[in-house]
C-alpha cells in the first residue's frame, strides 16, 4: 500500500497545533537526559499509523529512534509491545501525544474495517469507505481502511460522479443527470443512488457505471441483484451494522459502504511508558 502524499504535511499541522510556542512541561527535563520508552496496545487491534508515528519524531528530533515490533495491517493481542523509542527525553515527551493520536485513531479505523471484512469474508462482497472522514485525516483514514482489508470509494468530490437524491431533483431525473455527467466528464465513472427498484431500472437503462441501493430491505436487494444479473456493480448503503452486514453481503451485492468505519470510531487503547 502506498502512503498518502500529504503525510508530512498532516503531521506538521498536528505538531504545530500541539506544540505552539513550545512544550513548557518537557522543558522541566534536563536537556541532555536520554530515555527509553515502550508503547503498548491494551486491546486486540489491527495496527495502522506507524509511518505517521515515525514522522512525528523525524520532524521533532531525527535523533529519536523507533524500533517497531509490528507493522501496518498486523493484528496484535492485548498488552502487545508495539515499539520502543530511544533518544532525548524532552523530544519523546513532546511528541508522545501527537504520535499516539495518529496511531490510535488510524488503528481504530483499520480495526473497525477489519471487523466488517471478517464478517463478509465468505462472500464476494467488498467493504467500502465513504467521505465521512475526520476533517484533515481523509487520506490517512483511507489508507487505514486498506490496512483493515477494505476498499476505498472515491477520495473526494473530484474523482467520481455520485448522483444522489438532491442531484436528481435538481437535474430533473436520473437519466438527465447521467447524460450531463457523460457530457461534462466522459472519463469519470458515474454512480447513481437509487431508493427503489423503479429508480434502479432507470439508472440501469441510462447506463450508470455503479448503482447504489440506498436503504433497500433484503428482499429488494436480492431482487436488484437478480434484475441486474451482474451487468452493473451494486453497492448497498444505509442501515449497515455488524449485526446486519452479513445478511446484506449474502444478497449478492458487490459492495457495502459503511460511514461508521471512519466517523464512529473509538480510539484504540495505547499507552507509552518510560523504562529508564
C-alpha positions, -999 to 999 in steps of 0.1 A, spaced: 0 0 0 13 34 -9 14 61 18 -5 93 12 14 122 -4 2 146 23 16 126 53 43 150 61 20 180 59 -6 163 81 20 156 107 34 191 106 -1 206 112 -7 183 141 27 191 157 21 229 152 -13 225 168 1 208 199 35 225 204 25 261 196 53 282 210 70 252 228 64 224 253 67 242 287 63 209 306 90 190 288 113 220 294 114 210 330 136 179 320 174 184 318 183 190 281 208 161 279 186 135 296 182 104 274 153 79 278 138 47 266 101 43 262 78 15 252 44 17 235 18 -10 244 -16 -18 229 -41 -25 257 -66 -44 235 -68 -66 204 -64 -44 173 -53 -40 137 -24 -16 137 -21 13 114 -3 46 115 34 36 121 46 60 93 27 89 109 42 80 143 77 78 128 72 111 110 63 129 143 97 122 157 115 127 124 102 162 123 106 168 160 140 152 166 156 129 140 179 115 167 150 97 183 149 61 171 118 40 169 121 2 168 88 -15 157 77 -49 168 47 -48 144 37 -33 111 6 -17 95 -22 -43 88 -8 -65 116 -32 -79 142 -20 -77 178 -32 -91 211 -39 -73 244 -8 -58 260 13 -63 229 45 -43 228 43 -22 196 75 -3 196 104 11 216 118 46 214 153 58 223 165 94 225 161 127 241 135 125 270 123 160 261 117 150 225 99 118 233 76 136 258 69 164 233 60 140 205 42 114 226 6 127 223 7 136 186 23 103 177 -1 83 198 -31 103 184 -22 92 149 -15 56 159 -47 51 180 -70 68 155 -58 51 124 -56 17 142 -92 23 152 -103 27 116 -83 -3 105 -97 -24 133 -133 -14 126 -129 -21 89 -113 -55 96 -143 -65 118 -167 -59 88 -143 -75 63 -142 -107 85 -180 -108 87 -183 -109 49 -152 -129 41 -173 -159 29 -189 -138 2 -175 -119 -28 -187 -86 -13 -162 -59 -5 -164 -33 22 -162 4 11 -154 35 30 -171 69 24 -163 106 25 -175 107 62 -139 110 75 -124 131 102 -115 166 89 -79 168 78 -74 130 80 -91 119 47 -61 103 31 -48 88 64 -82 72 71 -85 59 35 -51 43 40 -63 28 73 -93 13 56 -69 -5 32 -49 -18 62 -81 -32 76 -88 -51 44 -114 -27 30 -116 -9 -4 -115 28 -10 -146 45 -25 -140 79 -41 -114 101 -24 -133 133 -28 -158 152 -50 -134 152 -80 -127 116 -88 -161 101 -93 -196 114 -101 -220 102 -74 -255 113 -83 -277 113 -51 -313 123 -43 -308 160 -43 -287 159 -75 -315 140 -92 -341 165 -80 -320 195 -92 -312 178 -126 -348 167 -132 -343 130 -134 -317 102 -131 -314 100 -169 -308 137 -173 -282 137 -145 -263 108 -161 -264 123 -196 -250 156 -182 -223 137 -163 -212 119 -195 -211 152 -214 -191 171 -189 -169 142 -175 -166 115 -201 -136 98 -184 -150 96 -149 -171 68 -135 -207 76 -128 -225 62 -98 -262 67 -90 -280 64 -57 -314 47 -60 -341 43 -34 -364 17 -51 -365 -8 -80 -381 17 -104 -351 41 -99 -328 11 -103 -343 3 -137 -339 39 -148 -303 40 -137 -295 8 -155 -312 19 -187 -292 51 -186 -261 30 -183 -248 41 -149 -214 25 -141 -223 17 -105 -257 17 -88 -262 24 -51 -290 7 -33 -299 31 -5 -318 17 24 -332 -12 4 -345 -41 25 -330 -75 20 -358 -87 -4 -354 -56 -26 -316 -61 -26 -320 -97 -38 -344 -86 -65 -320 -59 -76 -292 -84 -79 -315 -107 -99 -326 -79 -122 -291 -65 -129 -277 -100 -133 -241 -89 -128 -241 -64 -156 -236 -34 -133 -219 -34 -99 -243 -28 -70 -234 -10 -38 -256 -14 -7 -257 16 17 -276 26 48 -285 8 80 -253 -13 80 -240 -26 113 -220 -56 124 -254 -73 131 -267 -67 95 -237 -67 72 -235 -105 67 -271 -108 55 -266 -78 32 -235 -92 17 -252 -126 12 -278 -110 -11 -251 -109 -38 -243 -72 -38 -208 -63 -49 -201 -37 -23 -213 -24 11 -204 12 20 -200 20 57 -195 55 70 -190 43 106 -156 28 100 -142 64 97 -166 86 116 -179 65 146 -146 50 156 -133 45 192 -96 51 195 -76 20 202 -62 20 238 -25 27 237 0 37 263 36 49 264 58 41 294 93 52 301 115 23 312 145 44 320 
